[in-house]
């Protein structure tokens, strides 16, 4: 399964694996969503992430800076309990 990012109102839903192998795809999806959106504040829902490695953790940690570069405040929330 590939990583998937979906924008719903003011929530960015992330699902699938967040790993070294998938963060390039996640980053490309995020850049596309942020460029096409006028939303300036998003909550990031990671509840459907099913696999996480150090690459994914670093990407999640960088989300707030990535958002600021696009004039969008990203708040991390809804972490998966199984990981």
C-alpha positions as CSV (number, residue, x, y, z in Angstrom):
1,X,0.0,0.0,0.0
2,X,1.3,3.5,-0.9
3,X,1.1,6.5,1.4
4,X,-1.9,8.7,0.7
5,X,-2.7,12.3,1.7
6,X,-6.3,13.6,1.4
7,X,-7.5,17.1,2.3
8,X,-11.0,17.3,3.9
9,X,-12.1,20.7,5.1
10,X,-9.3,21.8,7.5
11,X,-7.9,18.3,8.1
12,X,-5.1,16.6,6.2
13,X,-5.6,12.8,6.4
14,X,-2.4,10.7,6.0
15,X,-2.8,6.9,5.5
16,X,-0.6,4.0,4.7
17,X,3.1,3.7,5.4
18,X,5.3,6.6,6.4
19,X,8.7,5.2,5.7
20,X,12.0,6.2,4.0
21,X,10.6,4.6,0.8
22,X,7.3,6.6,0.9
23,X,8.2,10.0,2.2
24,X,9.2,11.3,-1.2
25,X,5.7,10.5,-2.5
26,X,4.2,12.0,0.7
27,X,6.2,15.2,0.2
28,X,5.1,15.5,-3.5
29,X,1.4,15.0,-2.5
30,X,1.7,17.5,0.3
31,X,3.4,20.2,-1.9
32,X,0.6,19.7,-4.5
33,X,-2.2,20.0,-1.9
34,X,-0.7,23.1,-0.3
35,X,-0.1,24.8,-3.6
36,X,-3.7,24.2,-4.7
37,X,-5.3,25.1,-1.4
38,X,-6.2,28.5,0.1
39,X,-6.5,27.0,3.6
40,X,-4.1,28.6,6.0
41,X,-4.4,26.2,8.9
42,X,-4.6,22.4,8.9
43,X,-4.7,19.7,11.5
44,X,-2.8,16.6,10.4
45,X,-4.5,13.3,11.1
46,X,-2.0,10.5,11.2
47,X,-4.4,7.9,12.7
48,X,-4.5,5.8,9.5
49,X,-0.7,5.5,9.3
50,X,0.0,1.8,9.5
51,X,3.8,1.8,9.4
52,X,6.4,4.3,10.6
53,X,10.2,4.3,10.5
54,X,12.7,7.0,11.3
55,X,12.3,8.6,7.9
56,X,8.6,9.0,8.5
57,X,9.2,10.4,12.0
58,X,11.6,13.0,10.5
59,X,9.1,14.0,7.9
60,X,6.3,14.4,10.5
61,X,8.6,16.5,12.6
62,X,9.3,18.8,9.5
63,X,5.6,19.2,8.7
64,X,5.2,22.5,10.6
65,X,8.2,24.0,8.7
66,X,6.9,22.7,5.4
67,X,3.5,24.3,6.1
68,X,5.1,27.6,7.1
69,X,6.9,27.7,3.8
70,X,3.5,27.7,2.1
71,X,1.9,30.1,4.6
72,X,-0.1,27.3,6.2
73,X,0.0,26.4,9.9
74,X,0.1,22.6,10.3
75,X,-0.8,21.1,13.6
76,X,0.0,17.4,14.3
77,X,-2.8,15.5,15.9
78,X,-4.6,12.1,15.9
79,X,-1.6,9.9,16.2
80,X,-2.1,6.2,15.7
81,X,-2.2,4.3,19.0
82,X,-1.0,1.0,17.4
83,X,2.4,2.4,16.5
